[in-house]
Amino acid sequence: MDKNNIDLQRLIEKVTKNTNANYKSVVQGTYAPRGSDEWLMSKMVKKVTQENYIDWLNVMLHGKYNQKKKARQYAKLLLGIE
């Protein structure tokens, strides 16, 4: 009886883990890690006005290395990370 409970518990845990949308996105490689450029872009679009976001995004996509670095720092400051 005890062994059946353990097996049932493991089955429930596996099903729960494998049906979790966040877990699936990490396994499939579609998850943008916190602090990555993709993650910052998705958060900044909600944080600033559309005009400011477009300006910031242009720097992130087309700016020089130092400009991109400053844009990342600005985004992290606004989002309260690091």
C-alpha positions in Angstrom: 0.0 0.0 0.0 2.8 2.4 0.9 4.6 1.7 -2.4 1.5 2.5 -4.4 1.2 5.8 -2.6 4.8 6.7 -3.4 4.4 5.7 -7.1 1.1 7.7 -7.4 2.8 10.7 -5.8 5.7 10.5 -8.2 3.3 10.2 -11.2 1.4 13.3 -10.0 4.6 15.2 -9.6 5.9 14.3 -13.1 2.6 15.2 -14.7 2.4 18.5 -12.8 6.0 19.4 -13.8 5.7 18.4 -17.4 2.4 20.3 -17.9 3.7 23.5 -16.4 3.9 26.2 -19.1 7.1 27.8 -17.6 8.8 24.4 -17.4 7.9 23.6 -21.0 9.3 26.9 -22.3 12.6 26.3 -20.5 12.9 22.8 -21.9 12.0 23.9 -25.4 14.5 26.8 -25.2 11.9 29.5 -25.8 12.3 31.0 -22.3 14.2 34.3 -22.2 16.3 34.3 -19.0 15.8 37.2 -16.6 18.1 40.1 -17.6 18.6 39.0 -21.2 18.0 41.4 -24.0 14.8 39.7 -25.0 13.5 39.7 -21.4 14.4 43.4 -21.0 12.5 44.3 -24.3 9.4 42.5 -23.2 9.4 44.2 -19.8 10.3 47.7 -21.1 7.4 47.8 -23.5 5.1 47.7 -20.5 7.2 50.1 -18.3 7.7 53.2 -20.5 5.7 55.2 -23.1 5.6 53.9 -26.6 7.8 56.8 -27.9 10.5 56.2 -25.2 10.3 52.5 -25.9 10.9 52.9 -29.6 13.9 55.2 -28.9 15.3 52.7 -26.4 14.7 49.8 -28.7 16.5 51.5 -31.6 19.5 52.0 -29.4 19.4 48.3 -28.3 19.1 47.1 -31.9 21.3 49.5 -33.8 23.5 51.3 -31.3 27.2 50.8 -30.7 28.4 48.6 -27.9 28.7 51.4 -25.3 25.2 52.8 -26.2 23.7 49.3 -25.8 25.5 48.9 -22.5 24.0 52.2 -21.2 20.5 51.2 -22.5 20.7 47.9 -20.6 21.8 49.7 -17.5 18.9 52.1 -17.9 16.4 49.3 -18.4 17.7 47.4 -15.3 17.5 50.5 -13.2 13.8 51.1 -14.3 12.9 47.5 -13.7 14.7 47.3 -10.4 17.0 44.4 -11.1 20.7 44.1 -10.3 
